[in-house]
Amino acid sequence: MTTIRDAAASAFNRLPTSTRRTLLHRTGRYAPWDEGFDFAPPAPGPGEEAGPPDFVGIGAQKAGTTWWYGLVVAHPGVWSRPDVHKERHFLSRFGATSFGPEEAKAYHGWFPRRRGTIAGEWTPEYLYCPWVPGLLDEAAPGARLLLILRDPVERFCSGVAHERREAGARGAATTAEALSRGFYHQAMSHWWRHFDDSRLLVLQYERCAADPEGQLAQTYRFLGLDDSFVPPAIRRPVSVTRKGKPTLSDDVRRRLVEMYLPDVMALSERLPQLDLSLWSNFAKASR
């Protein structure tokens, strides 16, 4: 039975993103990626204690990160507060700002958890911020990293739709932004300077979609969790981009593949477990 609250929420979600954001800001509600968000950490609840994150998802945007984070925090061994967003964006702000012990302590405050559980975040923007790896290694030297990668051409299509929906932007800047987020090897070069392979789990979105049970069990094992647990909503992806995706002509698709190919091949060499046959736009390169 649909309640008045459900109907109001549904109507609100149908509004354009810019309109929803304006209405929320008028009531003092800001998302972590909004200018004006208060980064003072929340007060620990009963039985909670804060500390460095045990895991941090670093990307990639439009590669199923909201879905996968939801499956991770569904595990009884993971603590997640409903009033704290999956994307903390805390470290994104320090590209040109000092970061010291007080800032690290404030960052830790965003990870309250009950004794015997772990806590973490997943901020896809981190992958593309070259200053974040060093800050994270300093603030959370024991954290494990999670990364989901998706065929960069398909990610580009969803990325363009995302930028248009969220920012209402069009034109070359939007296209360039969406394009830049698919050069995974280039972005990861900054992370490999601070984190070795034992602290990084790289997943492919396509494999997660085809075998969520197996890939989630691998994720749980990587995080030191019981891998026999299976969330009830494991095959229900969320935040799927269905509207606004550009239809690529053969010429545009060919040029995108040509632009991404050197980076994809370098990534494949660095990560031999990467299965290019799962990326339809680059399957020929794996033969």
C-alpha positions as a printed NumPy array, in Angstrom:
array([[  0.   ,   0.   ,   0.   ],
       [  1.419,   3.367,  -1.058],
       [  1.591,   5.899,   1.763],
       [  1.433,   9.67 ,   1.472],
       [  5.146,   9.765,   2.331],
       [  5.959,   7.275,  -0.453],
       [  3.898,   9.269,  -2.958],
       [  5.619,  12.518,  -1.949],
       [  9.055,  10.901,  -2.231],
       [  8.183,   9.515,  -5.654],
       [  6.991,  12.926,  -6.845],
       [ 10.117,  14.585,  -5.461],
       [ 12.388,  12.09 ,  -7.223],
       [ 10.697,  12.857, -10.549],
       [ 11.754,  16.501, -10.324],
       [ 14.839,  17.632, -12.283],
       [ 18.055,  17.17 , -10.31 ],
       [ 18.737,  20.903, -10.133],
       [ 15.248,  21.53 ,  -8.717],
       [ 15.632,  18.784,  -6.091],
       [ 19.022,  20.153,  -5.078],
       [ 17.649,  23.713,  -4.723],
       [ 14.755,  22.531,  -2.558],
       [ 17.06 ,  20.495,  -0.327],
       [ 19.478,  23.392,   0.087],
       [ 16.639,  25.678,   1.139],
       [ 15.975,  23.326,   4.049],
       [ 19.684,  23.15 ,   4.942],
       [ 20.255,  19.665,   3.526],
       [ 23.471,  19.204,   1.54 ],
       [ 25.099,  16.144,   0.031],
       [ 28.817,  15.51 ,   0.713],
       [ 29.665,  16.632,  -2.835],
       [ 27.753,  19.924,  -2.487],
       [ 29.435,  23.176,  -1.607],
       [ 28.131,  24.054,   1.831],
       [ 28.188,  20.525,   3.276],
       [ 29.284,  20.384,   6.923],
       [ 32.199,  17.95 ,   7.212],
       [ 32.115,  17.883,  11.016],
       [ 31.818,  14.162,  11.829],
       [ 28.602,  12.779,  13.337],
       [ 28.453,  11.96 ,  17.032],
       [ 28.93 ,   8.247,  17.768],
       [ 25.741,   6.443,  18.696],
       [ 25.276,   4.094,  21.662],
       [ 27.919,   1.386,  21.58 ],
       [ 29.737,   2.964,  18.631],
       [ 33.362,   4.04 ,  18.399],
       [ 35.005,   5.85 ,  15.496],
       [ 38.285,   5.041,  13.804],
       [ 40.057,   4.867,  10.44 ],
       [ 38.077,   3.172,   7.662],
       [ 38.722,  -0.528,   7.197],
       [ 37.931,  -0.317,   3.495],
       [ 37.567,   2.438,   0.914],
       [ 35.981,   2.053,  -2.491],
       [ 37.731,   4.403,  -4.885],
       [ 35.829,   3.983,  -8.154],
       [ 34.884,   3.885, -10.855],
       [ 31.985,   6.229, -11.432],
       [ 28.986,   4.588, -13.208],
       [ 30.366,   1.082, -12.648],
       [ 27.864,  -0.281, -10.14 ],
       [ 29.497,   1.131,  -7.014],
       [ 26.221,   2.003,  -5.238],
       [ 24.938,  -1.516,  -5.856],
       [ 28.155,  -3.172,  -4.673],
       [ 28.549,  -0.946,  -1.612],
       [ 25.003,  -1.83 ,  -0.614],
       [ 25.872,  -5.52 ,  -0.828],
       [ 29.042,  -5.025,   1.208],
       [ 27.291,  -3.157,   4.036],
       [ 24.445,  -5.707,   4.017],
       [ 26.906,  -8.125,   5.635],
       [ 26.329,  -8.441,   9.394],
       [ 30.037,  -7.899,   9.948],
       [ 29.885,  -4.387,   8.431],
       [ 28.5  ,  -1.364,  10.268],
       [ 26.775,   1.338,   8.232],
       [ 24.714,   4.208,   9.577],
       [ 21.642,   5.173,   7.514],
       [ 22.359,   8.86 ,   8.157],
       [ 25.854,   8.664,   6.62 ],
       [ 26.149,   8.574,   2.826],
       [ 28.293,   5.942,   1.127],
       [ 30.336,   8.744,  -0.498],
       [ 32.15 ,  10.699,   2.192],
       [ 34.125,  12.933,  -0.253],
       [ 36.16 ,  14.005,   2.771],
       [ 39.591,  13.678,   1.169],
       [ 38.577,  15.243,  -2.141],
       [ 38.803,  18.73 ,  -0.597],
       [ 42.526,  18.694,   0.18 ],
       [ 44.108,  19.065,  -3.24 ],
       [ 45.217,  22.596,  -2.373],
       [ 44.505,  22.605,   1.38 ],
       [ 46.643,  21.478,   4.315],
       [ 45.949,  18.038,   5.767],
       [ 47.32 ,  17.117,   9.19 ],
       [ 46.506,  15.162,  12.358],
       [ 43.355,  17.143,  13.123],
       [ 41.975,  16.564,   9.638],
       [ 42.837,  12.863,   9.85 ],
       [ 41.026,  12.628,  13.205],
       [ 37.965,  14.328,  11.708],
       [ 38.06 ,  11.848,   8.821],
       [ 38.108,   8.945,  11.286],
       [ 35.003,  10.395,  12.905],
       [ 33.012,   9.553,   9.796],
       [ 33.407,   5.824,  10.461],
       [ 31.53 ,   4.938,  13.631],
       [ 31.075,   1.212,  14.146],
       [ 30.093,  -1.312,  16.788],
       [ 32.798,  -3.452,  18.334],
       [ 33.57 ,  -6.491,  16.18 ],
       [ 32.425,  -4.873,  12.914],
       [ 34.212,  -2.979,  10.151],
       [ 33.261,   0.278,   8.417],
       [ 34.187,   2.067,   5.232],
       [ 33.1  ,   4.279,   2.374],
       [ 32.924,   4.295,  -1.418],
       [ 33.668,   7.603,  -3.118],
       [ 34.182,   7.073,  -6.886],
       [ 35.66 ,  10.548,  -7.239],
       [ 38.735,   9.466,  -5.268],
       [ 40.059,   7.475,  -8.228],
       [ 40.532,  10.678, -10.214],
       [ 42.089,  12.849,  -7.462],
       [ 45.891,  12.348,  -7.548],
       [ 46.338,  13.756,  -4.026],
       [ 43.959,  11.298,  -2.33 ],
       [ 46.184,   8.156,  -2.369],
       [ 48.867,   9.776,  -0.226],
       [ 46.339,  11.286,   2.173],
       [ 44.469,   8.011,   2.554],
       [ 47.668,   6.059,   3.155],
       [ 48.555,   8.593,   5.84 ],
       [ 45.117,   8.69 ,   7.488],
       [ 44.212,   4.996,   7.168],
       [ 47.39 ,   2.943,   6.619],
       [ 45.517,  -0.332,   7.169],
       [ 42.624,   0.347,   4.803],
       [ 41.874,  -2.029,   1.929],
       [ 40.803,  -0.613,  -1.42 ],
       [ 37.907,  -1.717,  -3.613],
       [ 37.721,  -0.812,  -7.294],
       [ 35.112,  -1.776,  -9.887],
       [ 35.979,  -1.16 , -13.534],
       [ 33.638,  -1.178, -16.507],
       [ 34.184,  -1.183, -20.265],
       [ 35.312,   2.456, -20.621],
       [ 33.199,   3.088, -23.727],
       [ 30.032,   1.903, -21.981],
       [ 31.051,   3.818, -18.865],
       [ 31.463,   6.897, -21.063],
       [ 27.852,   6.64 , -22.252],
       [ 26.549,   6.427, -18.682],
       [ 28.962,   9.155, -17.617],
       [ 27.66 ,  11.606, -20.2  ],
       [ 24.09 ,  10.924, -19.082],
       [ 25.137,  11.363, -15.451],
       [ 26.826,  14.712, -16.065],
       [ 23.857,  16.011, -18.024],
       [ 21.408,  14.887, -15.361],
       [ 23.373,  16.078, -12.337],
       [ 24.863,  19.302, -13.65 ],
       [ 22.518,  20.034, -16.523],
       [ 25.648,  20.516, -18.613],
       [ 26.108,  20.034, -22.326],
       [ 28.919,  20.504, -24.793],
       [ 32.617,  19.761, -25.001],
       [ 33.359,  20.137, -21.274],
       [ 30.779,  17.505, -20.36 ],
       [ 32.073,  15.129, -23.016],
       [ 35.69 ,  15.666, -21.951],
       [ 34.82 ,  15.041, -18.295],
       [ 33.045,  11.79 , -19.104],
       [ 35.87 ,  10.709, -21.409],
       [ 38.614,  11.38 , -18.849],
       [ 37.067,   9.075, -16.257],
       [ 37.644,   6.016, -18.438],
       [ 41.457,   6.192, -18.469],
       [ 41.787,   3.777, -15.571],
       [ 45.476,   2.927, -15.854],
       [ 46.398,   6.586, -15.924],
       [ 44.314,   7.241, -12.81 ],
       [ 45.617,   4.166, -10.985],
       [ 49.256,   5.121, -11.535],
       [ 48.941,   7.467,  -8.535],
       [ 47.422,   4.754,  -6.341],
       [ 50.044,   2.113,  -7.1  ],
       [ 52.698,   4.415,  -5.658],
       [ 51.097,   4.099,  -2.225],
       [ 49.17 ,   0.788,  -2.204],
       [ 50.494,  -2.603,  -3.24 ],
       [ 48.337,  -5.297,  -4.817],
       [ 47.668,  -7.047,  -1.497],
       [ 45.602,  -4.056,  -0.391],
       [ 43.621,  -3.655,  -3.61 ],
       [ 40.751,  -5.728,  -4.989],
       [ 39.907,  -4.973,  -8.621],
       [ 36.542,  -6.196,  -9.884],
       [ 34.912,  -5.928, -13.298],
       [ 31.345,  -4.696, -13.407],
       [ 30.458,  -7.118, -16.179],
       [ 31.665, -10.101, -14.149],
       [ 29.832,  -8.855, -11.045],
       [ 26.62 ,  -8.565, -13.07 ],
       [ 27.033, -12.101, -14.472],
       [ 28.159, -13.785, -11.237],
       [ 27.287, -11.561,  -8.265],
       [ 27.393, -14.436,  -5.778],
       [ 30.931, -15.466,  -6.681],
       [ 32.301, -11.942,  -6.941],
       [ 30.653, -10.857,  -3.691],
       [ 32.085, -13.871,  -1.862],
       [ 35.518, -12.822,  -3.16 ],
       [ 34.873,  -9.287,  -1.907],
       [ 33.854, -10.543,   1.529],
       [ 36.973, -12.721,   1.783],
       [ 39.167,  -9.779,   0.814],
       [ 37.63 ,  -7.765,   3.654],
       [ 38.074, -10.597,   6.153],
       [ 34.34 , -11.352,   6.341],
       [ 32.415, -14.617,   6.319],
       [ 31.946, -15.33 ,   2.608],
       [ 28.985, -17.689,   3.103],
       [ 26.584, -14.792,   3.684],
       [ 24.325, -13.975,   0.701],
       [ 22.27 , -10.743,   0.814],
       [ 18.641, -11.135,  -0.299],
       [ 18.91 ,  -8.299,  -2.857],
       [ 22.117,  -9.54 ,  -4.48 ],
       [ 20.718,  -9.515,  -8.03 ],
       [ 18.975,  -6.163,  -7.822],
       [ 21.306,  -3.441,  -9.184],
       [ 20.53 ,   0.114,  -8.097],
       [ 21.116,   3.554,  -9.659],
       [ 20.96 ,   2.076, -13.154],
       [ 21.33 ,   4.735, -15.856],
       [ 18.535,   4.215, -18.357],
       [ 17.749,   7.725, -19.576],
       [ 19.878,  10.244, -21.429],
       [ 22.572,   7.887, -22.691],
       [ 23.987,   9.029, -26.032],
       [ 23.536,   6.7  , -28.978],
       [ 26.993,   6.215, -30.435],
       [ 27.488,   6.1  , -34.164],
       [ 29.981,   3.573, -35.51 ],
       [ 32.44 ,   6.4  , -36.139],
       [ 32.24 ,   7.779, -32.586],
       [ 32.527,   4.312, -31.064],
       [ 35.576,   3.576, -33.217],
       [ 37.274,   6.811, -32.129],
       [ 36.525,   6.138, -28.468],
       [ 38.019,   2.669, -28.729],
       [ 41.129,   4.105, -30.406],
       [ 41.531,   6.709, -27.646],
       [ 41.075,   4.232, -24.813],
       [ 42.974,   1.28 , -26.306],
       [ 46.537,   2.212, -25.15 ],
       [ 45.292,   2.758, -21.598],
       [ 43.268,  -0.485, -21.645],
       [ 46.261,  -2.477, -22.853],
       [ 48.52 ,  -0.963, -20.196],
       [ 45.888,  -1.788, -17.589],
       [ 45.608,  -5.352, -18.859],
       [ 49.367,  -5.779, -18.593],
       [ 49.373,  -4.414, -15.038],
       [ 46.317,  -6.497, -14.055],
       [ 46.573,  -9.889, -15.757],
       [ 43.319, -10.977, -14.091],
       [ 41.446,  -8.398, -16.187],
       [ 39.296, -10.25 , -18.73 ],
       [ 39.038,  -8.065, -21.831],
       [ 36.629, -10.528, -23.429],
       [ 34.049,  -9.109, -21.003],
       [ 34.495,  -5.66 , -22.513],
       [ 32.794,  -5.968, -25.886],
       [ 34.511,  -2.889, -27.279],
       [ 37.951,  -4.358, -26.559],
       [ 37.343,  -8.098, -26.918],
       [ 39.379,  -8.219, -30.129],
       [ 42.395,  -6.828, -28.286],
       [ 42.427,  -9.895, -25.996],
       [ 42.886, -12.365, -28.853]])
